[in-house]
Amino acid sequence: MASWNSIPLEITYEVLGWVAFLSWTVGGYPQIVLNFRRKSVVGLNFDFVVLNLTKQSAYLIYNASLYFSSAVQKQYFEKYGKEQMIPVAANDVAFSIHAVLLTAVILGQIAIYERGNQKVSKISFGIVAAVWFGAAVCVFLALPTHSWLWLISIFNSIQVFMTVIKYIPQAFMNFLRKSTDGFSIGNILLDFSGGVANYAQMAVQSIDQGSWVNFYGNIGKTLLSLISIFFDLIFMSQHFVLYRGKRALIAPKIISKESTEPLTPKIISNESTEPLIKSSDDPVSENV
């Protein structure tokens, strides 16, 4: 296993790693606090949360396996060379564990708080079921040949795929409602900081080793940062530019048993007696 060539770069790598960890870790709390203060999860897309749980679980399996398993590490060195460093740090494992727990807490809030007429779509349920069924099949395929590196790469691919699609329902819901009310911007700002720090951490390691193997050797971590940054920019544009200071004008329609569409819009007329979200004069309704 390769060692660091520069102590300053090694320290920078560790600092950036824990900055990313703290940003992503703390980033999960603004949404939980916002839900608690409002006693409502209206405005938070449930598909986003369900897909995110699968994403974080797959990422935990990948990180923990590559960081702790000597058998997986041996296969990694055989493929990429013993002079390379394992592209998973302790902060990656810590973040994954924490992210799974926080997402589970948010799911608990969805179960107990006011959720209006929002539901998890059948499409999301189908995606999650298909992903875990495919993962189970891969486990059985890997057992005879002990192809552990290949197997965890499948979980890495799963987390990348889920990262790509998990943000779409929330972004689309914000577009329909013409508002980000109920969706914490604090979460997005911290997620953006974590993504930038995570990508910078990988760049520091590559500079020290004079090799860019860790970028494609851990393509999941690379894409995780880039995709997160891309969608964070979209959410920040929605919150600070497109729908700045706006309350929800459109509510998600109740999904019938025959429908698989998660977000069919229903315009709330001016004669409606109750707004979807309390006015901005009520501090409880403000985004965290």
C-alpha positions in Angstrom: 0.0 0.0 0.0 1.3 3.4 -1.0 2.2 6.1 1.6 2.0 9.8 1.5 4.9 11.7 -0.1 4.0 15.1 1.5 3.0 15.6 5.1 1.3 18.9 4.4 -0.8 17.3 1.6 -1.6 14.4 3.9 -2.8 16.9 6.6 -4.8 18.8 4.0 -6.4 15.6 2.8 -7.5 14.7 6.3 -8.8 18.2 7.0 -10.8 18.3 3.7 -12.2 14.9 4.4 -13.5 15.9 7.8 -14.8 19.2 6.5 -16.8 17.2 4.0 -18.0 14.8 6.7 -19.1 17.7 9.0 -20.8 19.5 6.2 -22.7 16.4 5.0 -23.4 15.3 8.6 -24.7 18.7 9.9 -26.5 19.1 6.6 -29.0 16.5 7.5 -30.2 18.3 10.6 -31.8 21.5 9.1 -34.5 19.5 7.4 -35.2 17.5 10.6 -35.3 20.7 12.7 -37.6 22.4 10.1 -40.0 19.4 10.1 -40.0 19.5 13.9 -40.7 23.2 14.2 -43.5 23.0 11.6 -44.8 19.7 12.8 -45.3 19.1 9.1 -43.4 17.6 6.2 -45.5 19.3 3.5 -43.0 20.5 0.8 -40.5 17.7 1.4 -40.8 15.2 -1.4 -41.2 11.7 0.0 -39.8 10.1 -3.2 -36.6 12.0 -2.5 -36.3 10.6 1.0 -37.1 7.0 0.1 -34.7 7.0 -2.8 -32.1 8.7 -0.6 -32.3 5.9 2.0 -31.4 3.3 -0.7 -28.6 5.5 -2.0 -27.1 6.0 1.5 -27.4 2.3 2.4 -25.6 1.2 -0.8 -22.9 3.8 -0.2 -22.4 2.5 3.3 -22.0 -1.1 2.1 -19.4 0.1 -0.4 -17.4 2.3 1.9 -17.4 -0.1 4.9 -16.4 -3.1 2.7 -13.5 -1.3 1.0 -12.3 0.3 4.2 -12.5 -2.7 6.6 -12.3 -5.9 4.4 -8.8 -7.1 3.7 -10.1 -9.4 1.0 -11.7 -6.5 -0.9 -8.5 -4.4 -0.5 -6.4 -7.2 -1.8 -8.5 -7.4 -5.0 -8.4 -3.6 -5.3 -4.5 -3.6 -5.2 -4.4 -6.5 -7.7 -6.5 -4.5 -10.1 -5.1 -1.0 -9.7 -1.6 -1.7 -8.3 -0.1 -2.0 -4.8 1.4 1.5 -5.1 -2.1 3.0 -5.0 -3.9 4.1 -1.8 -7.4 2.9 -0.8 -9.8 5.7 -2.0 -12.0 5.4 1.0 -11.2 7.3 4.2 -12.6 6.9 7.8 -14.7 10.0 7.3 -16.4 8.3 4.3 -17.5 5.4 6.5 -18.6 7.7 9.4 -20.6 9.8 7.0 -22.4 6.8 5.5 -23.4 5.5 8.9 -24.7 8.8 10.0 -26.5 9.5 6.7 -28.5 6.2 6.9 -29.6 7.0 10.5 -30.6 10.6 9.7 -32.6 9.5 6.6 -34.4 6.9 8.8 -35.3 9.7 11.3 -36.8 11.8 8.5 -38.8 8.8 7.4 -40.1 8.6 10.9 -41.1 12.2 10.8 -43.0 11.6 7.6 -44.9 8.9 9.4 -46.0 11.1 12.4 -46.2 14.7 11.1 -48.7 16.4 8.9 -48.1 15.4 5.3 -51.2 16.8 3.6 -52.0 14.7 0.5 -48.4 13.8 -0.3 -47.5 10.1 -0.8 -44.6 8.0 -2.0 -45.2 7.2 -5.7 -45.4 3.7 -7.0 -42.6 4.5 -9.3 -40.2 5.1 -6.4 -41.4 1.9 -4.7 -40.8 0.0 -7.9 -37.3 1.5 -8.4 -36.3 0.6 -4.8 -37.6 -2.9 -5.1 -35.9 -3.5 -8.5 -32.6 -2.1 -7.2 -32.4 -4.3 -4.1 -33.6 -7.4 -6.1 -30.8 -6.8 -8.6 -28.3 -6.3 -5.7 -29.4 -9.7 -4.2 -28.9 -11.4 -7.5 -25.4 -9.9 -7.8 -24.5 -11.2 -4.3 -25.4 -14.8 -5.4 -23.4 -14.4 -8.6 -20.3 -13.2 -6.6 -20.3 -15.9 -4.0 -18.9 -18.8 -6.1 -15.9 -16.8 -7.4 -15.5 -14.5 -4.4 -15.6 -11.5 -6.7 -15.9 -9.0 -3.8 -14.5 -6.0 -5.6 -16.9 -6.5 -8.4 -19.8 -6.9 -6.0 -19.1 -3.7 -4.0 -18.6 -1.9 -7.4 -22.2 -2.8 -8.0 -23.3 -1.1 -4.8 -21.1 1.8 -5.8 -23.0 2.0 -9.1 -26.3 1.8 -7.3 -25.4 4.8 -5.1 -24.4 6.8 -8.2 -27.6 5.9 -10.0 -29.7 6.8 -6.9 -27.8 10.0 -6.5 -28.7 11.0 -10.1 -32.5 10.3 -9.7 -33.2 11.1 -6.0 -33.0 14.9 -6.5 -35.3 15.0 -9.5 -38.7 14.5 -7.6 -37.8 17.4 -5.2 -36.7 19.7 -8.0 -39.8 19.0 -10.0 -42.0 19.4 -7.0 -40.5 22.8 -6.3 -41.1 23.7 -9.9 -44.8 22.7 -9.7 -45.4 24.6 -6.4 -43.2 27.5 -7.6 -41.8 27.5 -4.0 -39.2 25.8 -1.9 -41.2 26.3 1.3 -40.9 23.2 3.5 -37.6 22.1 1.9 -34.6 23.2 3.9 -32.1 25.3 2.0 -29.6 24.9 4.9 -29.4 21.2 3.9 -28.5 22.2 0.4 -25.8 24.8 1.3 -24.1 22.3 3.6 -24.4 19.6 1.0 -22.8 21.9 -1.6 -19.9 22.6 0.8 -19.4 18.9 1.4 -19.4 18.1 -2.3 -16.7 20.7 -3.0 -14.6 19.5 -0.1 -15.0 15.9 -1.1 -13.8 16.6 -4.6 -10.9 18.7 -3.4 -9.9 15.9 -1.1 -9.6 13.5 -4.0 -7.6 16.0 -6.0 -5.1 16.5 -3.1 -4.5 12.7 -3.0 -4.0 12.6 -6.7 -1.5 15.4 -6.6 0.5 13.7 -3.8 0.6 10.4 -5.6 1.1 11.8 -9.1 -1.7 9.6 -10.3 -5.4 10.1 -11.0 -6.3 6.5 -10.4 -8.3 7.3 -7.3 -10.8 9.3 -9.4 -11.7 6.4 -11.6 -10.8 3.7 -9.0 -13.6 5.3 -6.9 -15.7 6.7 -9.7 -18.7 6.6 -7.3 -17.2 9.1 -5.0 -16.2 11.3 -7.9 -19.6 11.3 -9.5 -21.3 11.7 -6.0 -19.5 15.0 -5.6 -20.2 16.3 -9.1 -23.8 15.3 -9.2 -24.5 16.7 -5.7 -22.9 20.0 -6.7 -25.0 20.1 -9.9 -28.3 19.6 -8.2 -27.4 21.8 -5.2 -26.9 24.7 -7.7 -30.4 24.0 -9.1 -31.9 24.1 -5.7 -30.1 27.3 -4.7 -31.3 28.9 -8.0 -34.8 27.8 -7.2 -34.6 29.2 -3.6 -32.7 32.4 -4.0 -33.6 33.4 -7.6 -36.6 31.7 -9.2 -39.0 31.3 -6.2 -37.4 33.8 -3.8 -39.8 34.5 -0.9 -42.7 32.7 -2.6 -45.1 30.4 -0.7 -46.6 27.3 -2.4 -49.3 28.0 -5.0 -49.6 24.4 -6.1 -50.2 21.3 -4.0 -49.4 17.8 -5.1 -52.7 16.0 -6.0 -53.6 12.8 -4.1 -52.4 9.8 -6.0 -55.1 7.4 -6.9 -54.6 3.7 -6.9 -54.5 3.6 -10.7 -52.0 6.5 -11.0 -48.3 6.1 -10.9 -47.5 9.8 -11.3 -46.0 11.3 -8.1 -46.7 14.9 -8.7 -49.8 15.9 -10.6 -50.4 19.6 -9.9 -53.6 21.0 -8.6 -53.9 24.8 -8.5 -55.2 26.3 -5.3 -57.8 29.0 -6.1 -57.8 32.4 -4.5 -61.1 31.4 -2.8 -59.4 28.6 -0.9 -60.0 29.2 2.8 -56.6 27.9 4.0 -53.2 28.3 2.3 -51.0 25.2 1.9 -48.3 26.9 4.1 -48.7 29.6 6.7 -47.9 33.1 5.7 -44.3 34.5 6.0 -45.4 36.4 9.1 -45.4 33.1 11.0 -41.7 32.3 11.8 -42.5 28.6 12.2 -43.1 28.2 8.4 -39.8 29.7 7.4 -37.2 27.5 5.8 -34.1 26.6 7.9 
